[in-house]
């Protein structure tokens, strides 16, 4: 009996991708891990240090040292940009397709008409000549401002006005009437704060972003500022063009192997035959659930996402980012304590989110691959061409059919 465990430190990249100067010049100089190690040069992350983080980062300022016995490598992003949704689809074995890009303004009229046809109450909220849609007085639809602009639309909901179940009904109408790669329907029990009414907090989080020519083009809600994450957070990700039948969870199910998903990966990846812990944001809770299952389950694929690192990057808050890494480091130590000689652990990321870069979006960075398999030391995992190599390795580990994309890391299978 064996377990394959993957922990994704969301946004913990290790240096800009080679194509950044051409495709994302705003990310030039991005290196999330390296900058954090320099900024907190006298602090340690003992578990990640033992797993070989410095072998990959090579930061000369930090007290953390390389570990010559660690199994380390890195992986490139095969998907365009740097997106959590596509990053996790890629990890599960999906061949990334070029995303469809369309500012919300271009889809607004069709979405508005479809919602009205379904008898929803719809209003426009307009700033700087750009409009959002407000549905049923509690859901605001517009551009996602954290992902690559034009690739994702958000539905931000106040559950004190519109419940989650009704949000999902609204989201299905929105999803059917736009072509971008992802729609995110999420919200929380947003309360009044310092005399500001709850929905006014959402309105106050409206931001307008310019296109590369400097023209106002995108309008949306700054999600962390909206209050949606504070209480009762729930989320659903509605993808476009992803075939779950070619991904690790389904292929493992065909072999009788169960998949457990924790945190944002559970919200993103389809896993109807396994166990998915939805809408779990708190890092300690992610690891509590993971370690709880590892204490009782002797076989299966376990994948956990640590989202609070990513949120700290969006907020450009290095101190908070480091505090989350310290909590994750403790959780990882508890995972390692439960591992047997048959188990494999990979710690990685899905993209970067440099908290020093000067903008609030993801950064297009390659990611670390840090692995533990007892009895295996000093393995060079290489610089992989795609995150899908992890999903391919998981499938090969359990003798399942290969996913759509990726090549197994064979040194972890011997």
Secondary structure, DSSP 8 states (H G I E B T S, - for coil): --EEEEEEETT-EEEE-TTHHHH-GGGTT--HHHHHHHHTTT---HHHHHTTHHHHH--SSSS----TT-EEEEE---SSS--HHHHHHHHTT----------HHHHHHHHHHHHHHTT--EEEEEETTEEEEEETTTEEEEE-SSSSTTSEEEEEEETTTS-HHHHHHHHHHHHTT--SSEEEEEEE----BTTB-HHHHHHHTEEEEE-TTS-EEEEEE-HHHHTTTSSS-EEEEEESS--GGGSHHHHHHTTT--EEEETHHHHHS--TTSEEETT---HHHHHHHHHHHHTT--SEEEEEEEHHHHHHHHTT-HHHHHHHHHHHHHHHHHHHHT--TT-EEEEE-SSB--TTSSSSS-B-EEEEEEEE-TT--S-EEEEES-THHHHHHHHHHTT----SS----GGGT-
